[in-house]
Amino acid sequence: MSENKKNTGLKVAVIIVSAFLVVSIIINVYFYTRQYGDNGLETRVVNLQNQLDDLTINHQNYVSDYSHSNIEYDVLENDRDSQQSKVTNLQSDIDQLENVVEQQENEIDQLQDEIDGLKAPKLMTRLGANDVRPLFSASYMEISGTVWNVGTNTAYDCRIHIVLYQGSTVAKATYIDLGSIDGETWKDVTEKIYYEGSAITNWEMDIEYK
């Protein structure tokens, strides 16, 4: 009898504790619902969704900016390569033109030299020498002929250098001065070169001018 009473008391105590726990849980749920009710959860969901949307938009903007930056970089790089190619081509054209100009300048110089050569004084001679040995007077070499200036410009300080030989010995060395000879004109020459000793065996005549 005493054992049955103990069991009954234990069961009542367990039931009371269980009931207390259930009531506590109901109260906690009630207050949680009051504090974080459906409206609070919906607000948190909305806030999180907004944050997610903002992150998505920012990510899309970043991707778009990155893509545009790559496109602009590629465009600038292509423009740079194109400009560099144009510069290279222009430099090649300039080098070719410089070569052409140099060749033409050389040709001009050559033509100018030819013109100057044609205009420059140029003397040509047709001279003869006759050894004259009179019986009662001094011997002489008679020089006669013509000196032409076939150039356009005047020849200055014109003279004929004459060397007379008696064997290997120089009998006489002298000049015949002609002065200036204008371009495309001539001068006649008649001159006697006196000397002493035996007859002349050889002679030399060179024309000099400036």
Beta strands, then each sheet from edge to edge (+ up, - down):
strand 1: 123-132
strand 2: 139-149
strand 3: 155-166
strand 4: 169-181
strand 5: 185-195
strand 6: 202-208
sheet 1: 1+ 2- 5+
sheet 2: 4+ 3- 6+
end
